[in-house]
Amino acid sequence: MSDGYVWFEGIPFPVVDFTPEHMREVQENFVFKDEDVLILSFPKSGTNWLIEILSLIYSKGDPKWIQSVPIWERSPWLETMYGYKTLKDKEGPRFMTSHVPIHLFPKSLFKSKAKVIYIIRNPRDILVSGYFFWITSNFVKKPESLEQYFEWFIQGKVVFGSWFDHVRGWISMQGKENFLILSYEELKRDTRSAVQKLCQFLGKKLEPEELNSVLQNSSFQAMKENKMSNYSMLRGWLLDQKNGSFMRKGISGDWKNYFTVAQAEVFDKIFQEKTADLPRELFPWEEWSNTSRSQR
Ligand SMILES: Nc1ncnc2c1ncn2[C@@H]1O[C@H](COP(=O)(O)OS(=O)(=O)O)[C@@H](OP(=O)(O)O)[C@H]1O
């Protein structure tokens, strides 16, 4: 019987458009090509923001593509049946997205020169964003309260598993020339510089007015109003008819409005323990804001 997830190798996956047999097929048979561009993330890290930016970089700021094709068709999720079917025989450069942890990923990636971008975000904000999304969605287990979801999250019993394991796994690719780590917080803080960094990584050059158009058309407000990007088309199916909103707040540090002092302290302790041996520059938000709610 379903417990609100489909399990694959001990990791919970969403219940829609996914089976363990399918994931095995993806893992064993999907072939990466050098010209592919892959966006990787733990859910709620800013994945769709990055898809929108990439779509606009490749169309040189022209919003026609983002206004006519749904975001999930522009960069399909490889692990879904829809994504795999769409991507596997596609000719030419492919954009794709995935939340799959590194140890379950198709091995062909590691032999290719495909460009890989891992978007990372303060896990406290991921927790809050995930909570408000899953309570209005129909494809993963719904938490009954933020307290309950907090427990699930720190135990890694949420969709795609532990944030700490996900990050540790993928950042082991740091240093490879086809791998870039970008944080949601740096995108928020200085979007222009972050987009320029992406262009450099992707080998793309934009004229100043093209860059301005990328920034304008991928802003939170623009995405919220774009029905091809705001997931309003999925209301009533994947999302709750009335309440489901994908574009929620789009800010950094919203966790401070929800964590209790005790939760903030528990999270800080776990964060410090689990990331002690990882480079601090991976977690810029830790320096940019007081992490403890009590220090607000
Ligand atoms: N343009 C732009 N600017 C700033 N923030 C943005 C933008 N687009 C999406 N978002 C915010 O990203 C959060 C959703 O993350 P993901 O796209 O990774 O979600 S998912 O895993 O694919 O479901 C979710 O964060 P929260 O608002 O904190 O819930 C979205 O609002």
The ligand as a MOL file (V3000), in Angstrom:
LIG
                    3D

  0  0  0     0  0            999 V3000
M  V30 BEGIN CTAB
M  V30 COUNTS 31 33 0 0 0
M  V30 BEGIN ATOM
M  V30 1 N 11.9200 34.1180 -10.1660 0
M  V30 2 C 12.0030 33.6850 -8.9300 0
M  V30 3 N 12.6090 34.4380 -7.9790 0
M  V30 4 C 12.7170 34.0120 -6.6960 0
M  V30 5 N 12.2320 32.8300 -6.2590 0
M  V30 6 C 11.6150 32.0400 -7.1620 0
M  V30 7 C 11.4830 32.4110 -8.5240 0
M  V30 8 N 10.8380 31.4150 -9.1600 0
M  V30 9 C 10.5600 30.4690 -8.2550 0
M  V30 10 N 11.0300 30.8390 -7.0500 0
M  V30 11 C 10.8890 30.1200 -5.7570 0
M  V30 12 O 11.5530 28.8660 -5.8110 0
M  V30 13 C 10.8720 27.9550 -4.9300 0
M  V30 14 C 10.4650 26.7160 -5.7260 0
M  V30 15 O 11.6430 25.9830 -5.9420 0
M  V30 16 P 11.7750 24.8740 -7.1020 0
M  V30 17 O 11.5400 25.4930 -8.4250 0
M  V30 18 O 13.0690 24.1920 -6.8880 0
M  V30 19 O 10.5640 23.9030 -6.7590 0
M  V30 20 S 10.3990 22.3890 -7.2710 0
M  V30 21 O 11.2820 21.5490 -6.4740 0
M  V30 22 O 10.7100 22.2940 -8.6720 0
M  V30 23 O 8.9680 22.0650 -6.9650 0
M  V30 24 C 9.6830 28.7020 -4.3650 0
M  V30 25 O 10.1440 29.2860 -3.1510 0
M  V30 26 P 9.2060 29.8010 -1.9710 0
M  V30 27 O 8.5460 31.0620 -2.4700 0
M  V30 28 O 10.1260 30.0820 -0.8180 0
M  V30 29 O 8.2120 28.7250 -1.6580 0
M  V30 30 C 9.4470 29.7280 -5.4590 0
M  V30 31 O 8.6890 30.8410 -5.0470 0
M  V30 END ATOM
M  V30 BEGIN BOND
M  V30 1 1 1 2
M  V30 2 1 2 3
M  V30 3 2 2 7
M  V30 4 2 3 4
M  V30 5 1 4 5
M  V30 6 2 5 6
M  V30 7 1 6 7
M  V30 8 1 6 10
M  V30 9 1 7 8
M  V30 10 2 8 9
M  V30 11 1 9 10
M  V30 12 1 10 11
M  V30 13 1 11 12
M  V30 14 1 11 30
M  V30 15 1 12 13
M  V30 16 1 13 14
M  V30 17 1 13 24
M  V30 18 1 14 15
M  V30 19 1 15 16
M  V30 20 2 16 17
M  V30 21 1 16 18
M  V30 22 1 16 19
M  V30 23 1 19 20
M  V30 24 2 20 21
M  V30 25 2 20 22
M  V30 26 1 20 23
M  V30 27 1 24 25
M  V30 28 1 24 30
M  V30 29 1 25 26
M  V30 30 2 26 27
M  V30 31 1 26 28
M  V30 32 1 26 29
M  V30 33 1 30 31
M  V30 END BOND
M  V30 END CTAB
M  END
